[in-house]
Amino acid sequence: MRYRLTFITGAAVGYVLGARAGRERYEELRKAARRIAQNPAVRNTAESAAQNGRALASRAADKVGGRLPGSVSDRIRSLREQRVADEDDWGTSNT
């Protein structure tokens, strides 16, 4: 899935950068990308992926425990303290 997403992103960027259709086509693509990014389903999926990634990273950090350098452990601790579970940047929730 990651490679497919990377390929699609690369193809889209290549098309935009290489398109000879002009400014109008660029603006159309930009508006379409903005519409997709503002879609609630896309936002919820991105939020879920971010939450899952944070949970996996947290579990991985817990497993390696004392084997991490002090600077990394300090950074993890500071990020955990900054995180507020109830705060939601997008106004959506998957609970």
N, C-alpha and C positions, 0 to 999 in steps of 0.2 A: 504494500500500500504506500509506503514511504517513497519508493522509487517511482511509482505511478504519479504521485502528487508532485514530486520533483520534476518529472518529465513534463507534466501538464503545465506547471509553473514556468519552466524553461521555454516551452513552446509558445506560451502566451507572451512572455517577455520578448522572445525573439520576433514574434509577429509584430508586436507593437513597435519595437526598435527598427525592424526592417520594412515595415509597411510603407508603401509608396502612395497610399490612398489619401494622405494629407491630414490636415488638422481636424477635419470633421470626423473622420473615422477614429482618430485618436480620442476625441471627446466622447464619441459613442461608446467606445470600449471603457473609458474611464467611468462614465455614468453607469454602465452595466456592472462593472466591478464594485462600485459603491453600493448599488442596489443589492448585490449579492452579499456584500459584507454587512449590510444593515438588516438583512433578513433574520427574523427571530430564530428560525431553525438553525441557521448557520451560527449565530451567536451562541445559542445553547450548546451546540456541538463543540464549538471552540472552548466554551467555558468548561464543559465536561472533560475535554481533553486536557486542559490546563490543570484542573483539579486532580485528575488521575495521574498526571505527570508529577505533580507535587507530592501526591501520596506515595507513588513509587520511589521518588527520589528520597523522601523522608525515610521510608522503610530500608532503602539501600544504605543510607547514611547510618541508620541505627544498627544495621548488621555489621558494618565495618568498624563501627564504634571507635575504639582507641587507636586504630591504625591510621587514622587521618592526621595530617599535619595540624598543628595548633591553629594556624591561620584559617584553614578550611573549617575546622570545628567551630571557631569563633564566628565565622560568617554564617554558618548554618544556624547557630544559636540566635544570631541577630535577626536573620530572616524569619525564623519561627516566632520571635517576639513581636515583629512588625505585623505579621499576618493577623487579621481580624476575621474570624470565621463568619460573622454575620454581615460583613460589608460585601457588597456586590457592585462592581463598577458598571455593569450593564443593566442592572435593574431586573435581572432574571434570576431564577433559582431552579436547581434541578432536584430539590429535595421533595 
